[in-house]
Amino acid sequence: TRRALVDGLDRAHATRGRFQLIEVMLPRGQTSDTLSRFVAGFKAAREKPALSDPATM
């Protein structure tokens, strides 16, 4: 729920100096604009050959 998300974010913000992971479940096939941009960037980075890849030298 939105309330659970707000509570989780509040707890994470209040706990300084520790890594916090908050899992959010979205309905299948639905993503936020931010997540869509992240996925597109991640896919583009995976398709780009690494500079140290011997196959590209």
Secondary structure by P-SEA (a helix, b strand, c coil): caaaaaaaaaaaaacccbbbbbbbbcccccccaaaaaaaaaaaaaaacccccccccc
